[in-house]
Amino acid sequence: MAWLAAHGGVAIAHNFAVGGVALGRYANDAPAEAFIRDSRFFQNALAGMRYAPWLNFLWLVPPALWWWSQQKSKRKRLNENT
């Protein structure tokens, strides 16, 4: 929901809206699509969303590395005791 423009699955805006369900003065038409396409804000937001799945590595990699180091030290201790 926005005042000037909205883009997404459900886009509700006063002026420009592009989406699956769009409500606004210009909804899912040529002026709305042109505004979204030419807006620097929406260009940056859509570019960022393209890479959003990679953000999972920020929280997934550190615990995996910790687990790997724990397993490595455990194996090392077992080999020293035998």
N, C-alpha and C positions, 0 to 999 in steps of 0.2 A: 504494500500500500504506500502510495507516494502522492505528492502534490503535482510535480511537473511530469515525471515519466516513471513507468514501471515496466519490468521485463521479467518473465518467468512463467511458471506453470499457471498460477493465478495472479494476474497483473491488474491492479486497481489503481488508477491515477486520475487526477483531475483533467489532465491534457492528453498525454500520450501513453498508450498501453499496448504491449505486444506480448502474447502468451496464449496458452491453451484456452483459458477463460480470461478475456480481457474486457475491462470496463473503463471507459473514459471518453472524452470528447473525440479523440482519434484512436480507435481501437482496432488493431490488426488491419490497418490500411496503409497505403503508400506513405503518407506523411509521418505516421508513427514509426514505421520501419526505417524511414530516412533519418528521423531524429535519433533513434537508438543506434543506428549504424554510424552516424556522424558524431555522436557524443563521445568525448574523450573518457568520461567517467565509465560509460558502458563498455567501451573498448577495453579499458584496463580491467574492469570487473570480469568481463568474459574471458580475457586472457588469464587472469588469476584463477578462475574456476576450472580452466582446462588442466591446470597443474595441481589442483587441490588434492586429488588422491595421493600424490606423492608426499603430502604432509603426514600421512600415516607412518612413514619411516622415522619421523622425528620422535615418536613415542614407541615405535616397535623395535628399532635397532638397539637402543641402550639396554633394555631388559634382555634381549637376545645375546648381546655381548657379555653381559654380566653372567647369564646362565652358562654360556660357553666357557668363560674363564673359571667358573666354579667347577664345572665338569672336568676341565683340564687339570686343575689343582687336585681334585679328588682322585683322578687317575694317577697323577704323579705320586701322591701319598700312598696309594695302594701298591704301586710298583716298588716304592722304597721299602715297604714292610715285607715284601716277599723275597 
